[in-house]
Amino acid sequence: MKKFNEVKALVAALEADADKFYNKANSAAGTRVRKGMQDLKNLAQSIRLEIQETKNKA
């Protein structure tokens, strides 16, 4: 559950930069969003593997 909370925190942290990129055309904010989305992808994959491992043990 800890990693799931990290996902929620990461999405919340990216919200301001996403707003800057889409509404104010700030390209540096877009770069930060892209990096954050890559981190989100990696974290989500980690959660998927953890769930699958737990499921297979049961």
N, CA, C and O atoms as CSV, one atom per row, in Angstrom:
chain,resi,resn,atom,element,x,y,z
A,1,MET,N,N,0.830,-1.201,0.000
A,1,MET,CA,C,0.000,0.000,0.000
A,1,MET,C,C,0.869,1.257,0.000
A,1,MET,O,O,0.436,2.319,-0.447
A,2,LYS,N,N,2.087,1.128,0.501
A,2,LYS,CA,C,2.989,2.274,0.545
A,2,LYS,C,C,3.286,2.791,-0.866
A,2,LYS,O,O,3.277,3.997,-1.112
A,3,LYS,N,N,3.544,1.868,-1.776
A,3,LYS,CA,C,3.863,2.275,-3.143
A,3,LYS,C,C,2.659,2.923,-3.824
A,3,LYS,O,O,2.815,3.843,-4.626
A,4,PHE,N,N,1.466,2.443,-3.505
A,4,PHE,CA,C,0.257,3.030,-4.091
A,4,PHE,C,C,0.106,4.475,-3.626
A,4,PHE,O,O,-0.293,5.341,-4.404
A,5,ASN,N,N,0.420,4.732,-2.373
A,5,ASN,CA,C,0.377,6.106,-1.866
A,5,ASN,C,C,1.428,6.975,-2.542
A,5,ASN,O,O,1.210,8.168,-2.750
A,6,GLU,N,N,2.576,6.376,-2.887
A,6,GLU,CA,C,3.611,7.108,-3.620
A,6,GLU,C,C,3.090,7.523,-4.994
A,6,GLU,O,O,3.386,8.621,-5.468
A,7,VAL,N,N,2.318,6.651,-5.630
A,7,VAL,CA,C,1.741,6.970,-6.942
A,7,VAL,C,C,0.823,8.185,-6.817
A,7,VAL,O,O,0.897,9.117,-7.617
A,8,LYS,N,N,-0.032,8.159,-5.812
A,8,LYS,CA,C,-0.955,9.285,-5.621
A,8,LYS,C,C,-0.192,10.584,-5.357
A,8,LYS,O,O,-0.555,11.637,-5.881
A,9,ALA,N,N,0.854,10.509,-4.554
A,9,ALA,CA,C,1.643,11.708,-4.246
A,9,ALA,C,C,2.359,12.222,-5.496
A,9,ALA,O,O,2.445,13.431,-5.712
A,10,LEU,N,N,2.868,11.310,-6.312
A,10,LEU,CA,C,3.575,11.704,-7.526
A,10,LEU,C,C,2.622,12.390,-8.510
A,10,LEU,O,O,2.978,13.400,-9.118
A,11,VAL,N,N,1.439,11.855,-8.664
A,11,VAL,CA,C,0.453,12.463,-9.564
A,11,VAL,C,C,0.088,13.858,-9.058
A,11,VAL,O,O,-0.009,14.802,-9.842
A,12,ALA,N,N,-0.110,13.980,-7.762
A,12,ALA,CA,C,-0.448,15.288,-7.191
A,12,ALA,C,C,0.687,16.288,-7.406
A,12,ALA,O,O,0.439,17.463,-7.679
A,13,ALA,N,N,1.919,15.827,-7.286
A,13,ALA,CA,C,3.068,16.715,-7.465
A,13,ALA,C,C,3.198,17.177,-8.915
A,13,ALA,O,O,3.677,18.280,-9.177
A,14,LEU,N,N,2.775,16.342,-9.847
A,14,LEU,CA,C,2.888,16.688,-11.267
A,14,LEU,C,C,1.788,17.630,-11.737
A,14,LEU,O,O,1.902,18.224,-12.810
A,15,GLU,N,N,0.746,17.772,-10.968
A,15,GLU,CA,C,-0.413,18.545,-11.405
A,15,GLU,C,C,-0.061,20.005,-11.725
A,15,GLU,O,O,-0.527,20.548,-12.726
A,16,ALA,N,N,0.746,20.629,-10.891
A,16,ALA,CA,C,1.099,22.031,-11.114
A,16,ALA,C,C,1.897,22.197,-12.409
A,16,ALA,O,O,1.652,23.124,-13.180
A,17,ASP,N,N,2.855,21.291,-12.643
A,17,ASP,CA,C,3.653,21.386,-13.868
A,17,ASP,C,C,2.811,21.087,-15.104
A,17,ASP,O,O,3.015,21.693,-16.156
A,18,ALA,N,N,1.870,20.162,-14.984
A,18,ALA,CA,C,0.992,19.862,-16.116
A,18,ALA,C,C,0.152,21.095,-16.464
A,18,ALA,O,O,-0.054,21.405,-17.637
A,19,ASP,N,N,-0.322,21.784,-15.443
A,19,ASP,CA,C,-1.090,23.007,-15.674
A,19,ASP,C,C,-0.228,24.059,-16.366
A,19,ASP,O,O,-0.680,24.718,-17.302
A,20,LYS,N,N,1.011,24.216,-15.907
A,20,LYS,CA,C,1.909,25.191,-16.531
A,20,LYS,C,C,2.176,24.843,-17.989
A,20,LYS,O,O,2.235,25.728,-18.843
A,21,PHE,N,N,2.337,23.564,-18.271
A,21,PHE,CA,C,2.630,23.158,-19.646
A,21,PHE,C,C,1.424,23.361,-20.555
A,21,PHE,O,O,1.545,23.967,-21.620
A,22,TYR,N,N,0.261,22.859,-20.144
A,22,TYR,CA,C,-0.915,22.905,-21.023
A,22,TYR,C,C,-1.559,24.283,-21.106
A,22,TYR,O,O,-2.043,24.670,-22.169
A,23,ASN,N,N,-1.576,25.022,-20.017
A,23,ASN,CA,C,-2.288,26.302,-20.019
A,23,ASN,C,C,-1.389,27.512,-20.219
A,23,ASN,O,O,-1.863,28.568,-20.640
A,24,LYS,N,N,-0.104,27.378,-19.925
A,24,LYS,CA,C,0.781,28.534,-20.037
A,24,LYS,C,C,1.922,28.314,-21.024
A,24,LYS,O,O,2.804,29.163,-21.157
A,25,ALA,N,N,1.905,27.169,-21.719
A,25,ALA,CA,C,2.904,26.838,-22.740
A,25,ALA,C,C,4.328,26.905,-22.211
A,25,ALA,O,O,5.231,27.381,-22.899
A,26,ASN,N,N,4.524,26.426,-20.990
A,26,ASN,CA,C,5.848,26.399,-20.383
A,26,ASN,C,C,6.502,25.066,-20.729
A,26,ASN,O,O,6.153,24.034,-20.156
A,27,SER,N,N,7.457,25.084,-21.671
A,27,SER,CA,C,8.049,23.830,-22.145
A,27,SER,C,C,8.924,23.152,-21.093
A,27,SER,O,O,9.045,21.927,-21.103
A,28,ALA,N,N,9.526,23.905,-20.201
A,28,ALA,CA,C,10.326,23.296,-19.129
A,28,ALA,C,C,9.428,22.480,-18.202
A,28,ALA,O,O,9.832,21.427,-17.710
A,29,ALA,N,N,8.228,22.962,-17.969
A,29,ALA,CA,C,7.274,22.214,-17.152
A,29,ALA,C,C,6.895,20.912,-17.857
A,29,ALA,O,O,6.689,19.891,-17.200
A,30,GLY,N,N,6.805,20.940,-19.161
A,30,GLY,CA,C,6.522,19.732,-19.932
A,30,GLY,C,C,7.598,18.684,-19.755
A,30,GLY,O,O,7.300,17.493,-19.663
A,31,THR,N,N,8.842,19.114,-19.706
A,31,THR,CA,C,9.956,18.200,-19.483
A,31,THR,C,C,9.848,17.564,-18.094
A,31,THR,O,O,10.090,16.368,-17.931
A,32,ARG,N,N,9.486,18.367,-17.107
A,32,ARG,CA,C,9.321,17.827,-15.747
A,32,ARG,C,C,8.168,16.837,-15.688
A,32,ARG,O,O,8.248,15.828,-14.987
A,33,VAL,N,N,7.100,17.118,-16.420
A,33,VAL,CA,C,5.959,16.199,-16.448
A,33,VAL,C,C,6.367,14.884,-17.113
A,33,VAL,O,O,6.014,13.806,-16.635
A,34,ARG,N,N,7.103,14.975,-18.205
A,34,ARG,CA,C,7.554,13.764,-18.893
A,34,ARG,C,C,8.429,12.906,-17.987
A,34,ARG,O,O,8.280,11.684,-17.963
A,35,LYS,N,N,9.338,13.531,-17.243
A,35,LYS,CA,C,10.183,12.788,-16.323
A,35,LYS,C,C,9.339,12.156,-15.217
A,35,LYS,O,O,9.546,11.000,-14.850
A,36,GLY,N,N,8.399,12.918,-14.698
A,36,GLY,CA,C,7.523,12.398,-13.651
A,36,GLY,C,C,6.666,11.248,-14.140
A,36,GLY,O,O,6.419,10.295,-13.401
A,37,MET,N,N,6.209,11.332,-15.383
A,37,MET,CA,C,5.410,10.246,-15.937
A,37,MET,C,C,6.248,8.985,-16.125
A,37,MET,O,O,5.741,7.875,-15.961
A,38,GLN,N,N,7.510,9.144,-16.462
A,38,GLN,CA,C,8.405,7.980,-16.569
A,38,GLN,C,C,8.591,7.345,-15.195
A,38,GLN,O,O,8.573,6.121,-15.069
A,39,ASP,N,N,8.769,8.173,-14.165
A,39,ASP,CA,C,8.874,7.656,-12.804
A,39,ASP,C,C,7.593,6.941,-12.395
A,39,ASP,O,O,7.629,5.905,-11.730
A,40,LEU,N,N,6.464,7.509,-12.802
A,40,LEU,CA,C,5.164,6.907,-12.508
A,40,LEU,C,C,5.039,5.544,-13.192
A,40,LEU,O,O,4.550,4.584,-12.598
A,41,LYS,N,N,5.479,5.473,-14.424
A,41,LYS,CA,C,5.440,4.216,-15.167
A,41,LYS,C,C,6.263,3.145,-14.458
A,41,LYS,O,O,5.814,2.010,-14.296
A,42,ASN,N,N,7.469,3.513,-14.039
A,42,ASN,CA,C,8.341,2.557,-13.357
A,42,ASN,C,C,7.752,2.113,-12.025
A,42,ASN,O,O,7.830,0.936,-11.670
A,43,LEU,N,N,7.169,3.042,-11.293
A,43,LEU,CA,C,6.545,2.721,-10.013
A,43,LEU,C,C,5.338,1.813,-10.221
A,43,LEU,O,O,5.138,0.866,-9.461
A,44,ALA,N,N,4.541,2.091,-11.233
A,44,ALA,CA,C,3.376,1.256,-11.530
A,44,ALA,C,C,3.807,-0.159,-11.900
A,44,ALA,O,O,3.172,-1.126,-11.481
A,45,GLN,N,N,4.864,-0.290,-12.669
A,45,GLN,CA,C,5.376,-1.614,-13.036
A,45,GLN,C,C,5.842,-2.363,-11.799
A,45,GLN,O,O,5.606,-3.565,-11.670
A,46,SER,N,N,6.493,-1.669,-10.903
A,46,SER,CA,C,6.948,-2.273,-9.652
A,46,SER,C,C,5.761,-2.788,-8.833
A,46,SER,O,O,5.815,-3.879,-8.265
A,47,ILE,N,N,4.709,-2.007,-8.782
A,47,ILE,CA,C,3.503,-2.416,-8.051
A,47,ILE,C,C,2.878,-3.639,-8.724
A,47,ILE,O,O,2.460,-4.575,-8.043
A,48,ARG,N,N,2.814,-3.634,-10.039
A,48,ARG,CA,C,2.244,-4.773,-10.767
A,48,ARG,C,C,3.000,-6.053,-10.455
A,48,ARG,O,O,2.385,-7.091,-10.209
A,49,LEU,N,N,4.321,-5.994,-10.461
A,49,LEU,CA,C,5.131,-7.179,-10.173
A,49,LEU,C,C,4.939,-7.651,-8.741
A,49,LEU,O,O,4.863,-8.851,-8.479
A,50,GLU,N,N,4.862,-6.705,-7.821
A,50,GLU,CA,C,4.654,-7.037,-6.412
A,50,GLU,C,C,3.303,-7.734,-6.209
A,50,GLU,O,O,3.210,-8.717,-5.475
A,51,ILE,N,N,2.275,-7.224,-6.855
A,51,ILE,CA,C,0.940,-7.828,-6.748
A,51,ILE,C,C,0.932,-9.216,-7.350
A,51,ILE,O,O,0.375,-10.144,-6.763
A,52,GLN,N,N,1.539,-9.371,-8.506
A,52,GLN,CA,C,1.578,-10.678,-9.157
A,52,GLN,C,C,2.316,-11.686,-8.288
A,52,GLN,O,O,1.880,-12.830,-8.156
A,53,GLU,N,N,3.420,-11.274,-7.700
A,53,GLU,CA,C,4.205,-12.166,-6.836
A,53,GLU,C,C,3.383,-12.595,-5.628
A,53,GLU,O,O,3.375,-13.771,-5.265
A,54,THR,N,N,2.697,-11.648,-5.010
A,54,THR,CA,C,1.860,-11.946,-3.840
A,54,THR,C,C,0.727,-12.891,-4.225
A,54,THR,O,O,0.412,-13.832,-3.496
A,55,LYS,N,N,0.124,-12.630,-5.376
A,55,LYS,CA,C,-0.982,-13.456,-5.855
A,55,LYS,C,C,-0.533,-14.883,-6.117
A,55,LYS,O,O,-1.255,-15.828,-5.800
A,56,ASN,N,N,0.648,-15.048,-6.691
A,56,ASN,CA,C,1.161,-16.381,-7.025
A,56,ASN,C,C,1.547,-17.175,-5.777
A,56,ASN,O,O,1.503,-18.405,-5.792
A,57,LYS,N,N,1.921,-16.490,-4.703
A,57,LYS,CA,C,2.281,-17.178,-3.458
A,57,LYS,C,C,1.051,-17.731,-2.752
A,57,LYS,O,O,1.144,-18.716,-2.019
A,58,ALA,N,N,-0.096,-17.103,-2.968
A,58,ALA,CA,C,-1.322,-17.504,-2.255
A,58,ALA,C,C,-1.928,-18.780,-2.801
A,58,ALA,O,O,-2.956,-19.237,-2.304
